[in-house]
Amino acid sequence: MNPIIIVGTGLAGYSVAKELRKNGYDGPLTMVTADDGQFYSKPLLSSALAKGQNAESLATSTGDEMANTLNATLLNHSVVESIDTDAHTLTIDGKRHQYNQLVLAIGASPIRLPFKGDGANDVLTVNNLMDYAQFRNQLENTKCVGVIGPGLIGSEFANDMLKSGYKVELIGPDKWPISTLLPEQAGRCLQKSLSDAGAIWHLETFNGSIDKSGSGFRTELQNGSIVEVDLFLSAVGVKPEITLAKASGLQVNRGIVTDEFLNCSAKDVFALGDCAEVAGKNLPYVAPLMIAARALAKTLTGAQTRVIYPYMPVVIKTTLHSIVTLPPAPGSPGAWQVDGNDDGVVGRFFSPDDIMSGFCLTGNKISQKASLLKEMPAL
Ligand SMILES: Cc1cc2nc3c(=O)[nH]c(=O)nc-3n(C[C@H](O)[C@H](O)[C@H](O)COP(=O)(O)OP(=O)(O)OC[C@H]3O[C@@H](n4cnc5c(N)ncnc54)[C@H](O)[C@@H]3O)c2cc1C
C-alpha cells in the first residue's frame, strides 16, 4: 500500500498527522520536510525573548521523536522538487516517491522588499526556528533594532525586544500600528504603550535603501529622517508557497486553491495551512489550520468533511498592551465604532445595514472577548 505523504512539518503538517492517527488511520505515513523536522510552535517566536527561551528550548521534540510518536517515516532535509499528479508521485533529489494521497502543508515565505544599499542582504526575517536562532545570535551584540513593518508580527517582535531591554525603532507607511486589523484608536493605544516602553515610531514613511554604517546599519526615510541601528528586522508579511504547486499544474491563486474539503485541483492532492487558499480564503493563523487538519484527517479516513470556520479572534501578543481582534473581511464596507481610552478600547465594526461583522478589544478590555463574540450574528 502506498503511503499518505504529508509535505511540511510545521503546525499544519504535524496536526494532520496527529489527527490521522487519532482517527484510526494505521496505514503507512511519510512526512517530508525541507528543514530538520523539529516540532515547535511558530507563534512563540515573537514572544520567546522576554520569556528567556531560545531556539533550542522552543523545539519540544526532534524530528525522529515526532516520527516515532506518529509511527511515520520522516524524510527531513528533503525538498520536494516536483509532483506528477497523474502518476501519483513526487520527486525528491531526483528520486520518485509514490503516494496514495498527498497533503501539501508547505507554509508561506516572508516577503522581502527590494531594498537597495550594501546592507540590504543583512536585513533579517524570522519565519522559522533556524531564522530565529540566527536572529538571537545577532541580538547578542545589539542594543538597537530597526523593525520594518509595524503590523502584527513587527509589533509583537518590538514588544518582545522592548521588554528585554532593547531600543526599538519601527518603520512603515501605515498611519497607525497594525492598521490592517485594527481601528485607529486601538492602534494608537498600542503605539502609546510601546512608546512608553521606549519605542520610536516612523509611521507614514518608508525607506528604500539600507546601508552599512560602522558596525551597524543606516537608512534614510522618505520623510528625510535618518535611522541608525545595529540590526534591521523585516516583518512586512508572508506570501503562500505556491511555486511547487504551480509548476506541478495545480491551480493557484494567492495560495494553493482548494475547495471546502481541502481538495486541490488534482485528484488525491490536498492543501492546508499558510500555503492554502481554502474556498477563497488564505488565513495564515493557527486556529484555521487546526480546524482544517481535523476535517482533512476525517476526509482522508473516509468521512468527507467540510471545513467550517467558527469566528476565530486573533490574539496579538503585544503584552505591553494586549489585543484581541476579529477583523472584518478585507475591503468590507462599513465603519468602526470605538469607545475607551489609552488604557483600552472596545471597537465594533458595523456594515452599512448595521450588522456587526467584527470587533477588537485592547488593554483592560480584553476580558470582554466572550461577550463580544455573543454579540456577533450567528454563522
Ligand atoms: C513570528 C510569528 C508569530 C506568529 N504568531 C501567531 C499567533 O500568535 N497566532 C496565530 O494564530 N498565528 C501566528 N502566526 C502564524 C502561524 O504561526 C502560522 O499560520 C502557522 O505556523 C503556519 O504553519 P504551516 O504548517 O502552514 O507552515 P510552516 O510552519 O511554515 O511549515 C511549512 C513546512 O513546509 C516545509 N516545506 C516548504 N516547502 C517545501 C518543499 N518544497 N519540500 C519539502 N518541505 C517543504 C517547510 O520546511 C516546513 O516544514 C505567527 C507567525 C510568525 C512568523
The ligand as an SDF file (V2000), in Angstrom:
LIG
                    3D

 53 58  0  0  0  0  0  0  0  0999 V2000
    6.6590   35.2630   14.3760 C   0  0  0  0  0  0  0  0  0  0  0  0
    5.3020   34.6900   14.1130 C   0  0  0  0  0  0  0  0  0  0  0  0
    4.3240   34.7780   15.0970 C   0  0  0  0  0  0  0  0  0  0  0  0
    3.0400   34.2780   14.8570 C   0  0  0  0  0  0  0  0  0  0  0  0
    2.0980   34.3840   15.8400 N   0  0  0  0  0  0  0  0  0  0  0  0
    0.8730   33.8540   15.6290 C   0  0  0  0  0  0  0  0  0  0  0  0
   -0.1210   33.8920   16.6570 C   0  0  0  0  0  0  0  0  0  0  0  0
    0.0900   34.4490   17.7430 O   0  0  0  0  0  0  0  0  0  0  0  0
   -1.3340   33.3070   16.4200 N   0  0  0  0  0  0  0  0  0  0  0  0
   -1.6120   32.6980   15.2190 C   0  0  0  0  0  0  0  0  0  0  0  0
   -2.7130   32.1730   15.0480 O   0  0  0  0  0  0  0  0  0  0  0  0
   -0.6800   32.6380   14.2230 N   0  0  0  0  0  0  0  0  0  0  0  0
    0.5460   33.1810   14.4010 C   0  0  0  0  0  0  0  0  0  0  0  0
    1.4750   33.1180   13.4060 N   0  0  0  0  0  0  0  0  0  0  0  0
    1.1360   32.3790   12.1620 C   0  0  0  0  0  0  0  0  0  0  0  0
    1.2640   30.8630   12.3980 C   0  0  0  0  0  0  0  0  0  0  0  0
    2.4350   30.5840   13.1190 O   0  0  0  0  0  0  0  0  0  0  0  0
    1.2560   30.1370   11.0330 C   0  0  0  0  0  0  0  0  0  0  0  0
   -0.0290   30.3510   10.4840 O   0  0  0  0  0  0  0  0  0  0  0  0
    1.4970   28.6360   11.1370 C   0  0  0  0  0  0  0  0  0  0  0  0
    2.5610   28.3120   11.9870 O   0  0  0  0  0  0  0  0  0  0  0  0
    1.7590   28.0700    9.7180 C   0  0  0  0  0  0  0  0  0  0  0  0
    2.0190   26.7040    9.7860 O   0  0  0  0  0  0  0  0  0  0  0  0
    2.2330   25.8450    8.4540 P   0  0  0  0  0  0  0  0  0  0  0  0
    2.4300   24.4570    8.9240 O   0  0  0  0  0  0  0  0  0  0  0  0
    1.1670   26.1420    7.4730 O   0  0  0  0  0  0  0  0  0  0  0  0
    3.5870   26.4130    7.8020 O   0  0  0  0  0  0  0  0  0  0  0  0
    5.1080   26.3230    8.2690 P   0  0  0  0  0  0  0  0  0  0  0  0
    5.2360   26.2670    9.7370 O   0  0  0  0  0  0  0  0  0  0  0  0
    5.7970   27.4350    7.5460 O   0  0  0  0  0  0  0  0  0  0  0  0
    5.6290   24.9330    7.7090 O   0  0  0  0  0  0  0  0  0  0  0  0
    5.9580   24.7480    6.3620 C   0  0  0  0  0  0  0  0  0  0  0  0
    6.7230   23.4400    6.2140 C   0  0  0  0  0  0  0  0  0  0  0  0
    6.8340   23.1270    4.8380 O   0  0  0  0  0  0  0  0  0  0  0  0
    8.1650   22.7200    4.5470 C   0  0  0  0  0  0  0  0  0  0  0  0
    8.3840   22.9250    3.1060 N   0  0  0  0  0  0  0  0  0  0  0  0
    8.1320   24.0290    2.3570 C   0  0  0  0  0  0  0  0  0  0  0  0
    8.3960   23.8010    1.0610 N   0  0  0  0  0  0  0  0  0  0  0  0
    8.8270   22.5220    0.9720 C   0  0  0  0  0  0  0  0  0  0  0  0
    9.2640   21.6700   -0.0990 C   0  0  0  0  0  0  0  0  0  0  0  0
    9.2590   22.0740   -1.3740 N   0  0  0  0  0  0  0  0  0  0  0  0
    9.6520   20.4170    0.1840 N   0  0  0  0  0  0  0  0  0  0  0  0
    9.6320   19.9680    1.4610 C   0  0  0  0  0  0  0  0  0  0  0  0
    9.2210   20.7040    2.5030 N   0  0  0  0  0  0  0  0  0  0  0  0
    8.8390   21.9620    2.2620 C   0  0  0  0  0  0  0  0  0  0  0  0
    8.9930   23.5610    5.4950 C   0  0  0  0  0  0  0  0  0  0  0  0
   10.2840   23.0080    5.6590 O   0  0  0  0  0  0  0  0  0  0  0  0
    8.1270   23.4630    6.7650 C   0  0  0  0  0  0  0  0  0  0  0  0
    8.3740   22.2230    7.4030 O   0  0  0  0  0  0  0  0  0  0  0  0
    2.7560   33.6430   13.6150 C   0  0  0  0  0  0  0  0  0  0  0  0
    3.7420   33.5690   12.6200 C   0  0  0  0  0  0  0  0  0  0  0  0
    5.0030   34.0860   12.8610 C   0  0  0  0  0  0  0  0  0  0  0  0
    6.0530   34.0150   11.7900 C   0  0  0  0  0  0  0  0  0  0  0  0
  1  2  1  0
  2  3  1  0
  2 52  2  0
  3  4  2  0
  4  5  1  0
  4 50  1  0
  5  6  2  0
  6  7  1  0
  6 13  1  0
  7  8  2  0
  7  9  1  0
  9 10  1  0
 10 11  2  0
 10 12  1  0
 12 13  2  0
 13 14  1  0
 14 15  1  0
 14 50  1  0
 15 16  1  0
 16 17  1  0
 16 18  1  0
 18 19  1  0
 18 20  1  0
 20 21  1  0
 20 22  1  0
 22 23  1  0
 23 24  1  0
 24 25  2  0
 24 26  1  0
 24 27  1  0
 27 28  1  0
 28 29  2  0
 28 30  1  0
 28 31  1  0
 31 32  1  0
 32 33  1  0
 33 34  1  0
 33 48  1  0
 34 35  1  0
 35 36  1  0
 35 46  1  0
 36 37  1  0
 36 45  1  0
 37 38  2  0
 38 39  1  0
 39 40  1  0
 39 45  2  0
 40 41  1  0
 40 42  2  0
 42 43  1  0
 43 44  2  0
 44 45  1  0
 46 47  1  0
 46 48  1  0
 48 49  1  0
 50 51  2  0
 51 52  1  0
 52 53  1  0
M  END
$$$$
